[in-house]
Amino acid sequence: MTTNEVQDEAAARMNGWQEADRVAAWAVRKLAVLSIPPRPEEEIAPGQSLAEDLGVDSLAFIEALVSFEEEFGVRLDEDQLLLSSYDTVQDLCDHLRATRIR
């Protein structure tokens, strides 16, 4: 696959997440860094499992959600800080969107 094809595929995936969506963009940035091993943002897909596909660590996940609270000015319930509360990237984005103060 060429570089342009990879970029086109990543753009199409982000369009499915509504590219202008700040919550999804935040989640993709954080998950790219939290993944083990870290990976480019364009490799993060909505259907990926946070724990199994991305290898996200529970402690780092909590720290990331605390940064979400600070960036978006919200307070998450304690049960929302558990990695086990989310199966996929899409689940996380959907839940955080619902929590976000608009």
N, C-alpha and C positions, 0 to 999 in steps of 0.2 A: 504494500500500500504506500502510495506517495505521500509526501508531507501535505500537499493540498487536499488529498482525500481524507487524511486524518483530521485536518482542520475543518473540512466540510462536515464530517461525521460529528465532531465535537460541537459545531455550531448548531447542527440539527438537533442534537440531544439537548442542548441548552434552550433551544426554541421551545421544546416540549416542556421546559420548566419555566417558560416566560422569562427570557433573558434579563428583562429589566427588574425582576423580582430580587430585591435586596436580601431577603431571607435565604433563598436558594443560593445566591452568589456567596453569601457569608458561609453557608454550610459547606459548599464545595471547596472554598478556600481552606476552611478548617480541616475538613476530612482529608484533603490532599496532604496536609502536613501531619495529621494524626495517623494516617495509614502506615502500616508496617509491611514493607518499607514505604517511606514517603513516595508519592507519585504525582505526576502532573495533573492539574485540575481537569484536563480534558479526558482523563481516564476514569473519572468518577461518574458513575451512571445511576439513575434513579432506582433501579431494581437491585443494586448491589447490597448484600448483607453488610452491616456495619462491622460486626465481629468476625464473621467467617471470610467474607471476600476482601474486606479492607484491613482486618487485623487491628481494629481500633481498641485501645487499652482503656479500661474503665476509669482510671484516675485522670488520664489526659482528657477523656470525654467530659468528665465533670468540670474540669478547669475550662474547657472550651465553652460549655454551657453557661458558666459564670461570666465569661467574656461576652456571651450573647446577651445576658441580662444587662450588662453595663452598656453595650453598644446600642441596644434597642430600648433601654429604659423600662424593662419589664421585670417581674419577679416570677420565677418558675416555682411550681410546687415541688417539694422534695422528691416525690415519686417521679417527676419529670427529669430528674438529674441522673437517673439510672440508665446505663447503657441497655439493660435488658428491657426497657420500656419501648425500644425501637427496633424493628427488624431490619428495615431497609433505609437507604438514603431518603427515598420518597416519604416514608413514614415520619422521619425526623423533620423534613421540610414542611410537610403538611401540619404536623403538630406545632412547630414553631410559628408558622404562619397564623394559626388559630390563636396563639398566645399573644402575638405581637400587638402592641397598641398602635393603631394607625393614625 
